């Protein structure tokens, strides 16, 4: 830690009193609460390889544009091929849901409404996320991994797949609205009368309703409203979101993000009934 502490002090141009690991997030990037000599704190993320450093580079590109009130303050940046360093305002005293209340949900919805109308130089959905994302069509090619999750019967899946694949194909990923594309409670905190979104490495231009739709199963899994209460009458979005998780939740654990499959399974448990109700 001594070498890292010295590096952070050099980047900030201020003396550092100490570092404390923050046990959040799903990747192997290091997260640190940095206490300065004057007693103030900042938050640092340090890449652990070229992959996580690339994600931090994408985040920095977004933070330096600071397009709205939903973005934490950028404090400092120090690039490195494998150990990039991003320093942001300390949000440890913010409120991190859950639990969710109606007013807290509305603060996040307000942030997403502001977000979709903002300007920022970010890639398109196709360039950032991908042109052909696996979904229900992939499940149709090999249903066994999905069925092994035990969330539905083989009979239900056979009867439902044509409608699921057709609805999923209607979802529009193209668009020019600014999107976060990783909205979950671990990436959302509340400060006063506004919601802040963190972890912007997936930021892109797309269909903002799809950005919202991907949050809703996570929200429901944490005691929030069912998805159609916030986004009614959108079977194509329910199909795309549920298909995204259906094609991934049964895959082997990701070495650099071992908890992701567990989270995907939890979200699928709420996305699947949502699309069933919609269709």
Residue pairs with C-beta under 8 A, 6 or more apart in sequence:
1 19
4 19
4 32
4 46
5 16
5 18
5 19
7 78
7 85
8 16
8 19
8 32
8 34
8 44
8 85
8 87
9 15
9 16
11 76
11 77
11 78
11 85
11 87
12 34
12 36
12 42
12 75
12 76
12 87
14 36
14 37
14 38
15 36
15 37
16 34
16 35
16 36
16 37
17 35
17 36
17 37
17 39
18 34
18 35
19 32
19 33
19 34
19 35
19 44
20 32
20 33
20 35
21 30
21 31
21 32
22 31
22 32
22 33
22 43
22 92
23 31
24 31
24 186
25 31
25 186
25 199
26 186
26 257
26 259
26 260
26 263
27 52
27 55
27 256
27 257
28 48
28 49
28 52
28 256
28 257
29 45
29 46
29 47
29 48
29 52
29 55
29 56
30 44
30 45
30 46
30 48
31 43
31 44
31 45
31 46
32 43
32 44
32 45
32 46
33 41
33 42
33 43
33 44
33 90
33 92
34 41
34 42
34 43
34 44
34 87
35 41
36 42
40 90
41 90
41 92
42 75
42 76
42 87
42 88
42 89
42 90
43 87
43 88
43 89
43 90
43 91
43 92
44 85
44 86
44 87
44 88
45 56
45 59
45 85
45 86
45 88
46 83
46 84
46 85
46 86
47 53
47 54
47 55
47 56
47 80
47 82
47 83
47 84
47 85
48 82
48 83
49 82
49 256
50 81
50 82
51 256
52 84
52 256
53 80
53 81
53 82
53 83
53 84
55 201
56 84
56 85
56 86
56 201
57 79
57 84
58 200
58 201
58 202
58 203
59 86
59 199
59 200
59 201
60 74
60 77
60 84
60 86
61 121
61 122
62 71
62 120
62 122
62 200
62 203
63 71
63 72
63 74
63 86
63 88
63 200
64 74
64 77
65 120
65 121
66 73
66 74
67 115
67 118
67 119
67 120
67 178
68 111
68 114
68 115
68 118
69 111
69 114
69 194
70 111
70 114
70 115
70 194
70 195
70 196
70 197
71 196
71 197
71 200
72 88
72 89
72 91
72 196
72 198
73 88
73 89
74 86
74 87
74 88
75 87
75 88
75 89
76 85
76 86
76 87
77 84
77 85
77 86
77 87
78 84
78 85
79 85
88 198
91 189
91 191
91 196
91 198
94 189
94 190
94 191
94 196
95 104
95 189
95 190
95 191
96 185
96 186
96 188
96 189
96 190
97 104
97 185
97 188
97 189
97 190
97 222
98 185
98 222
98 223
98 224
99 222
99 223
100 219
100 222
100 223
100 224
104 190
104 195
105 219
105 224
105 225
105 230
107 190
107 193
107 194
107 195
108 183
108 188
108 195
108 215
109 212
109 230
110 194
110 195
111 194
111 195
111 196
111 197
112 180
112 183
112 208
112 211
112 212
112 215
115 178
115 179
115 180
115 197
115 208
115 211
116 177
116 178
116 179
116 208
116 211
117 177
117 178
118 178
119 178
120 178
120 203
122 128
122 178
122 203
122 204
122 205
123 204
123 205
124 174
124 204
124 205
124 206
125 173
125 174
125 175
125 179
125 181
125 204
125 205
125 206
125 207
126 173
126 174
127 204
128 181
128 202
128 203
128 204
129 173
129 181
129 202
129 204
129 206
133 244
134 243
134 244
134 247
134 248
135 168
135 239
135 240
135 243
135 244
135 246
135 247
136 161
136 164
136 165
136 168
136 239
136 242
136 243
136 246
136 247
137 165
137 168
137 169
137 243
138 243
138 247
139 146
139 157
139 161
139 164
139 243
139 246
139 247
140 161
140 165
143 154
143 157
143 161
145 250
145 251
146 157
146 246
146 247
146 249
146 250
147 154
147 157
148 250
149 249
149 250
149 265
149 268
151 268
151 269
151 272
152 160
152 272
160 276
160 279
163 279
164 239
164 242
164 243
164 275
164 279
167 235
167 236
167 238
167 239
167 275
167 278
167 279
168 236
168 239
168 240
168 243
170 236
170 239
171 207
171 210
171 236
171 237
171 239
171 240
172 207
172 210
172 236
173 206
173 207
173 210
174 206
174 207
175 205
175 206
175 207
175 208
176 205
177 205
177 206
177 207
177 208
177 211
178 203
178 205
178 208
179 203
179 204
179 205
179 206
179 207
179 208
179 210
179 211
180 187
180 197
180 200
180 202
180 203
180 211
181 202
181 203
181 204
181 206
181 211
181 214
182 199
182 201
182 202
182 214
183 197
183 211
183 212
183 214
183 215
183 218
184 215
184 218
184 263
185 218
185 219
185 222
187 197
187 198
187 199
188 195
188 196
188 197
188 198
189 195
189 196
189 198
190 196
209 231
209 234
209 237
210 237
210 240
210 241
212 230
212 231
213 227
213 231
213 234
213 237
213 238
213 240
213 241
214 241
214 244
216 227
216 230
216 231
216 241
216 270
216 274
217 227
217 241
217 242
217 245
217 267
217 268
217 269
217 270
217 271
217 274
218 263
218 266
218 267
218 270
219 225
219 227
219 230
220 226
220 227
220 270
220 274
221 266
221 267
221 269
221 270
226 270
226 274
227 238
227 270
227 271
227 274
228 234
228 238
228 274
228 277
228 278
231 237
233 278
234 278
235 275
235 278
235 279
238 271
238 274
238 275
238 278
238 279
239 275
239 278
239 279
241 271
241 274
241 275
242 268
242 271
242 272
242 274
242 275
245 264
245 265
245 267
245 268
245 271
246 268
246 271
246 272
248 261
248 264
249 261
249 264
249 265
249 268
250 261
251 261
252 261
253 260
253 261
254 260
254 261
